Amino acid sequence: MQTARLMIAAPQGRSGKTTVAIGLCAALRESGMKVKPFKKGPDYIDPSWLTAAAGVPCSNLDLFMFDRAALVKGFREDCEGTDLALIEASMGLYDSPLEDGEGSSAWLARELQVPIILVVNCSRMTRSAAAMVCGYINFEPGTPVAGVILNHVGNPRHESTIVRAIERHCGIPVLGALPRDDRLVIRERHLGIVPLQEQAEAATMIDRIGSVLRQYADIDRILEIARIDKGDPVIARSAATKQSPVASVKIGVLADKAFSFYYPENLDALQQNGAQLIYIDSLRDNRLPAIDALYIGGGFPELYAAELEANAGLRQDISAGAESGLPVYAECAGLMYLCRSVTSGGRAYNMCGVIPADAAIEKKPQGHGYVSAEVTGQNPFFPPGTLLKGHEFHHSRLLNVGRMRYAFRVTRGNGIDGSNDGFIYKNVLAAYMHLHARGVPSWAQNFVRLAASRRSAEKKTTVKTR
């Protein structure tokens, strides 16, 4: 048998595709199916909701951060042992950083032979919805748009008018019609919907959305479309599990409301290379546990700056660890946390003080989009000359920067100062750029190797002092 596959896409952002994807994951999980969720493009927030809805970690698919071979290989591996691969598209179906459309959600659906269900926001529209859908079917030949789900439907008359127009003029079925319902709206912030970790009502919201999908969408017909064999890539269903080597080092990971942006593939890569992950709550754990390295991901430290400042014990331990040579890899929010202070709402809050700089939150993004960089400075994680691809999205900028060495020369994106990214201090590397382990497999290997060197050095020091 093969794993069924499906993409939930939309003509444009904020049409409701995340709501539909969450609802399908929840509804199908409730029915006993094992759904593997994916998010097209660089994103942490939508995947946090899809992970909770499906009960399975959401993986990312992105042609910029990793090449086609790695993308297809990762997709196949992640689908092993699952019943359905469900991909949430990004932005509009055909949106791409390239003029020829390569890397768009439509391109991805054609590449992986995944049927598309288009979510259409029907507000202030009737028959025009059919014209829109026809355009999306025919814009790039071979794009497998297989059905439509209507969103924000006003009443039965509104629904029937649109359904008749689409099924008459477009030749594909309408598979559901979701009513306007404020209870289905997930709170938003400048990066999109608010991360699941910050919403106490998240579980209730997921259950509610799943119930709405069961009530207003034809789940059986959707599954029929997902199970149609479109050819390569063949994904055989098996019970195969990946075996990790015996853990040789302990890597701490700050994981809480302030720091929640981690690709599961990055964490898996560290474990696959021999790391045991020790999760640390930066808001509640007041001491740094016995670890050989520390990973600080992205998030929203500015929203919890007062609590981070109040947890002085952990901040002091991290600072002391960095001074003693503890390997630390920090991305975006992690960079901010390692600075002297973070200014938010007109007030400066003390942070770790490892980096001689102050982070200030601005109203507009200071860096947004894909990043390309070349490693130019000697550092413990990447050899000079390494080419890196990642992404950034931050509203902070660094002020009062002291004398620091940079690891990366930015050729696309903003980084720290428009030209450089990645501060180096002893065994610390802190950058605004987010990396994905499937695009830079050496990252996890080098991180674990560095942690092992730290552990070895600590053992030698312990022996000498006895």
Salt bridges, closest charged atoms under 4 A:
ASP46 OD2 - LYS39 NZ 3.23
GLU77 OE2 - LYS73 NZ 2.53
ASP78 OD2 - ARG438 NH1 2.84
ASP83 OD1 - ARG237 NH1 2.35
GLU88 OE2 - LYS39 NZ 3.03
GLU111 OE2 - ARG68 NE 1.96
GLU140 OE1 - ARG110 NH1 2.80
ASP181 OD2 - ARG183 NH2 3.01
GLU188 OE1 - ARG14 NH2 3.26
GLU198 OE2 - ARG189 NH2 2.88
GLU201 OE2 - ARG187 NE 3.75
ASP232 OD1 - ARG76 NH2 2.86
GLU265 OE2 - HIS436 NE2 3.59
ASP281 OD2 - ARG284 NH1 3.28
ASP292 OD2 - ARG455 NE 3.12
GLU309 OE1 - ARG347 NH2 3.22
ASP317 OD1 - ARG287 NH2 2.87
GLU323 OE1 - LYS426 NZ 3.18
GLU331 OE1 - HIS434 ND1 3.55
ASP358 OD2 - ARG340 NH2 3.03
GLU362 OE2 - ARG397 NE 2.71
GLU374 OE1 - ARG409 NH2 2.82
GLU392 OE1 - HIS394 NE2 3.40
GLU458 OE2 - ARG454 NH2 3.75
